[in-house]
């Protein structure tokens, strides 16, 4: 059973940032850096750096926490691949945390929260939450900013996520904040997410298309937009 006494490795490669952490004795040693396409090159050396800082070995961990998506397709696969590769030799459980759950957790004790992140191609990943009751009010969705509507019965809300750094209009005001390894660790410790073995670890994908075609890119450029 995972508890506050547990020692956890956290892996989030759902964006262009490499976000890693070791939770130990109520504290999270973390790394959060913009690495772009170098995630696969840097992830293992950075994990070893964190283990050294915490004076731990992989065998001493109680579980590995990973970002489950939605997020960057390649990044998510890198994160899950590393998580399962490290877990298998030591029979460590894996705890997948949906990325939008971690975003919403940045705004606690609110009856209606929009968690929205950049999905590229002029779209957003988003979901609605009641963070007072730790409840998701919608599915995990992808779409344009103007497709987002308040959940039925809700009249006011607040928002959070890197969608608020974009030059777009969203239905509610919010903050440009993204979760760190600390938020992922705390959600894993909450007991609301079921540990699994490496063979059954999975990712959340909310769309199959991961890039614009050349024709679509040309059309957007002609319209004065960026992909």
Beta strands, then each sheet from edge to edge (+ up, - down):
strand 1: 8-12
strand 2: 17-24
strand 3: 27-34
strand 4: 63-67
strand 5: 93-97
strand 6: 113-118
strand 7: 124-130
strand 8: 135-136
strand 9: 141-143
strand 10: 158-160
strand 11: 174-175
sheet 1: 3+ 2- 1+ 4+ 5+
sheet 2: 8+ 7- 6+ 10+ 11+
sheet 3: 8+ 7- 9+
end
